[in-house]
Amino acid sequence: MKTYNSLEDFKVNFKTVVTIGTFDGVHLGHRYIINQLNKIAEREGAESVLLTFSPHPRIVLQDNDSLKLIDTLEEKKKKLEKIGLDHLVVQKFTREFSRIKYVNFVRDILIKKLNVDHLVIGYDHHFGRNREGSIKELSELSELYNFKLEQIPPQKENDIAVSSTKIRKLIDEGNILMANKYLCHNFILIGKVIDGEKIGRKIGFPTVNIEIDKNKLLPKAGVYAVEVEINNSNYYAMLNIGQLDSKVEAHIFDFSSNIYGKEITIKFCSWVRDPMIFNNNLELQRQLKVDEKAIRLYFK
């Protein structure tokens, strides 16, 4: 997958099959769209292109820096690359960009910048200033500019339409099993290992502390069963999210290497328990032994 940091960087001399959106989580609905994109591209001798935006439009338009996302941009890129997308164009989203009229968006971006031959969109897609452009306007413009248009219906799980908003709510509630089902993969967290207080080391449970992006969504506070990917190797671990400070720390089973400063990937598998208050380190140690036993049993 080739990645471009703006529309200006994307120099096209081939036919493209394009989709547009934030694709937060790259969930099963997003994956269906991209699979269709790739099938059409292969059939028509074109290349697949996803135009996405950073920061998230809601952060810019609602001045909402508190919006938490399922994926950081780096996490999204890794997921899209695994799916097999040909080109990812990441356009900086600004208030100025949001004011582009939908007619101009199609003419100046889809046609002139992306050379669209076939456009694939989700069931609820709107575009242009004030989201004025819909499937009706796109259909009219596709005839004017001679590109094909396909709208994908909502993808459902147990008769529930899957959306990033629903998945964010599940993750926020700690319902990792259902979130993973809607995502079609484990909810992940990619971060750098940083120095901690080293309390766990004193009681036989050394932990790695993870630096978290400010817009990254975290599950509710508590203990989770996770897998940790380090240098392409996977390890089981138990992870704690702090109740007061949202600090993320993991005790990796059967692992003792120094990984300070390294970037690791955490894959959430299951919620284990809510936070507990301990009077001393001995009580904490006893509970951690119980947690470890339960989580090792879970992974068997």
C-alpha positions in Angstrom: 0.0 0.0 0.0 1.3 3.5 -0.9 0.4 6.3 1.5 0.2 10.0 0.5 0.1 12.8 3.0 -2.2 15.0 0.9 -4.2 15.1 -2.3 -1.4 17.2 -3.8 1.0 14.3 -3.3 -1.2 11.9 -5.3 0.0 12.0 -8.9 -2.3 9.7 -10.9 -1.8 8.3 -14.4 -4.1 5.3 -14.0 -7.8 4.5 -13.6 -8.9 4.4 -9.9 -11.7 2.9 -7.9 -12.3 5.3 -5.0 -14.0 5.3 -1.6 -14.1 8.1 0.9 -14.4 8.2 4.7 -12.8 8.3 8.1 -13.0 4.5 8.5 -12.4 4.7 12.2 -11.9 1.1 13.5 -11.8 -0.4 10.0 -14.8 -2.5 11.1 -16.6 -5.2 9.2 -18.7 -2.6 7.2 -15.5 -0.8 6.2 -13.9 -4.1 5.2 -16.8 -5.1 3.0 -16.4 -1.7 1.2 -12.7 -2.2 0.7 -13.1 -5.8 -0.5 -15.6 -4.5 -3.1 -13.2 -1.8 -4.0 -10.4 -4.3 -4.7 -12.7 -6.7 -6.6 -13.8 -3.9 -8.9 -10.3 -2.6 -9.4 -9.1 -6.0 -10.3 -12.0 -6.5 -12.7 -11.6 -3.2 -14.4 -7.8 -3.0 -14.6 -7.8 -0.1 -12.1 -6.2 0.6 -8.7 -8.0 1.0 -5.3 -7.9 4.3 -3.5 -9.2 5.4 -0.1 -9.4 9.1 0.6 -9.5 9.6 4.4 -9.0 12.6 6.7 -6.9 13.7 9.7 -7.8 15.0 12.1 -11.3 13.5 12.3 -13.8 16.0 10.9 -15.8 16.0 14.1 -12.8 17.2 16.0 -12.4 20.1 13.7 -16.0 21.1 13.0 -17.3 20.7 16.6 -14.1 21.9 18.1 -14.2 18.7 20.0 -10.7 17.7 21.1 -12.2 15.3 23.6 -13.5 12.9 20.9 -11.8 9.5 21.3 -11.2 7.3 18.3 -11.0 3.6 17.9 -7.8 4.0 15.8 -4.9 6.4 15.7 -3.9 7.2 12.2 -0.9 4.8 12.5 -3.2 2.0 13.6 -5.6 2.6 10.8 -2.7 2.5 8.2 -1.6 -0.9 9.5 -5.1 -2.3 9.3 -5.7 -1.0 5.8 -2.3 -2.3 4.6 -3.2 -5.8 5.8 -6.5 -5.8 3.9 -4.6 -5.1 0.6 -5.6 -1.5 -0.4 -3.4 -0.1 -3.2 -3.4 3.6 -2.2 -4.2 5.6 0.9 -4.6 9.4 0.6 -4.6 11.2 4.0 -5.9 14.7 3.5 -5.6 17.2 6.3 -9.1 18.2 7.4 -9.6 21.9 8.0 -12.6 24.3 8.2 -11.6 25.6 4.8 -11.6 22.1 3.3 -15.0 21.5 4.9 -16.5 24.5 3.0 -15.9 23.0 -0.5 -19.2 22.7 -2.3 -20.2 19.1 -3.2 -20.1 19.9 -7.0 -16.6 21.3 -6.7 -15.6 18.3 -4.5 -16.6 15.9 -7.3 -15.0 18.0 -10.1 -11.8 19.2 -8.4 -11.0 16.2 -6.2 -12.7 13.1 -7.4 -12.2 13.8 -11.1 -9.1 16.1 -11.3 -7.1 14.8 -8.4 -8.1 11.1 -8.1 -9.1 10.4 -11.7 -12.0 8.3 -10.4 -13.5 5.7 -12.8 -15.7 4.0 -10.2 -16.8 5.4 -6.8 -17.9 3.1 -4.0 -19.6 4.6 -1.0 -21.3 3.5 2.2 -25.1 3.6 2.8 -25.0 6.9 4.8 -22.4 8.8 2.9 -22.7 12.6 2.6 -20.0 15.0 1.4 -19.2 18.6 0.7 -20.1 21.7 2.6 -22.7 21.1 5.3 -22.9 17.5 4.0 -25.1 18.7 1.2 -24.0 16.0 -1.2 -25.8 12.6 -1.0 -26.3 9.6 -3.2 -28.9 11.6 -5.3 -26.4 14.4 -6.1 -23.6 11.8 -6.7 -25.8 9.9 -9.1 -26.5 13.0 -11.2 -22.8 14.0 -11.2 -21.6 10.5 -12.1 -23.6 10.9 -15.3 -22.2 14.3 -16.0 -18.6 13.3 -15.4 -18.9 9.8 -16.7 -17.9 7.6 -13.7 -19.6 4.6 -12.3 -21.2 4.7 -8.8 -22.0 2.0 -6.3 -23.6 2.4 -2.9 -23.0 -0.4 -0.3 -25.8 -1.3 2.0 -25.2 -1.4 5.8 -23.5 -4.5 7.1 -25.2 -6.2 10.0 -24.3 -8.4 12.9 -27.4 -10.1 14.5 -29.6 -7.6 12.6 -27.8 -4.6 14.0 -26.1 -2.2 11.6 -22.4 -2.0 12.5 -21.0 1.5 12.9 -17.9 3.1 14.5 -20.2 4.9 17.0 -21.7 1.6 18.2 -18.2 0.1 18.5 -16.9 3.1 20.4 -19.7 2.7 23.0 -18.9 -1.0 23.4 -15.2 -0.3 23.9 -16.0 2.5 26.4 -18.2 0.0 28.3 -15.4 -2.6 28.4 -17.4 -5.0 26.2 -14.4 -6.2 24.3 -15.8 -9.4 23.0 -18.7 -7.7 21.2 -16.5 -4.9 20.0 -14.1 -7.4 18.5 -16.9 -9.2 16.8 -18.1 -6.0 15.1 -14.5 -5.0 14.2 -13.7 -8.5 12.8 -10.4 -8.2 14.6 -9.1 -7.5 18.1 -9.3 -3.9 19.3 -5.7 -2.8 19.3 -3.5 -0.2 20.9 -0.1 0.7 19.5 2.2 2.7 21.8 5.7 3.3 23.0 7.0 1.7 26.2 7.9 4.4 28.7 9.2 4.5 32.3 6.9 3.7 35.1 7.0 3.7 38.9 8.2 0.1 39.0 5.8 -0.9 41.8 5.0 -4.2 40.0 8.6 -5.2 39.9 8.9 -5.0 43.7 6.1 -7.6 44.1 7.1 -10.0 41.3 4.8 -8.6 38.6 7.0 -6.2 36.4 4.9 -4.2 34.0 5.5 -2.2 30.8 3.8 1.2 30.7 2.4 2.4 27.4 2.3 5.9 26.1 -1.1 6.7 24.7 -2.2 9.1 22.0 -4.4 11.8 23.4 -7.3 11.0 21.0 -7.1 7.2 21.5 -10.2 5.6 22.9 -9.5 3.3 25.9 -11.9 0.7 27.4 -13.2 1.4 30.9 -10.8 1.0 33.8 -10.0 -2.5 34.9 -8.1 -5.6 34.1 -8.0 -7.2 30.6 -6.6 -10.4 29.0 -4.4 -9.2 26.1 -1.9 -10.3 23.5 1.2 -8.2 23.1 3.1 -8.1 19.8 6.8 -7.3 20.2 9.2 -7.5 17.2 6.7 -9.7 15.3 6.4 -12.2 18.2 3.3 -12.5 20.3 3.0 -12.9 24.1 0.1 -13.3 26.5 -0.3 -10.7 29.1 -2.6 -9.1 31.7 -3.3 -5.4 31.3 -4.6 -2.8 33.7 -6.2 0.5 32.9 -6.1 2.9 35.9 -9.3 4.3 37.2 -8.1 7.8 38.1 -5.3 8.4 35.6 -6.2 6.0 32.7 -2.6 4.7 32.9 -2.0 1.6 30.8 0.4 -1.0 32.1 0.8 -4.7 31.1 2.5 -7.7 32.8 3.7 -9.8 30.0 3.9 -13.5 30.8 7.2 -15.3 30.4 9.0 -12.3 29.1 11.9 -10.4 30.6 13.7 -8.3 27.9 14.3 -4.6 28.1 11.9 -2.9 25.7 12.0 0.7 26.9 11.4 3.1 23.9 10.1 0.3 21.7 6.7 0.5 19.9 4.5 -2.5 20.8 1.0 -3.6 19.7 -1.6 -4.6 22.3 -4.5 -6.8 21.2 -7.5 -6.8 23.6 -9.1 -10.2 24.0 -11.4 -10.1 27.0 -12.4 -8.0 30.1 -11.4 -9.7 33.4 -12.5 -7.5 36.3 -13.3 -4.0 37.6 -10.7 -2.0 39.5 -10.1 -2.9 43.1 -8.7 -1.0 46.1 -5.9 -2.6 48.0 -4.7 -1.7 51.5 -1.1 -2.8 50.9 1.2 -4.5 48.3 0.5 -7.9 49.8 -3.2 -7.7 49.0 -2.3 -6.4 45.5 0.1 -9.3 44.9 -2.5 -11.9 46.0 -5.0 -10.5 43.6 -2.5 -10.3 40.7 -1.8 -14.0 41.2 -5.5 -14.7 40.9 -5.7 -12.6 37.8 -2.7 -14.3 36.2 -4.1 -17.8 36.8 -7.5 -16.8 35.3 -5.9 -15.2 32.2 -3.5 -18.0 31.6 -6.5 -20.4 31.8 -8.4 -18.1 29.4 -5.7 -18.4 26.7 -5.5 -22.2 27.1 
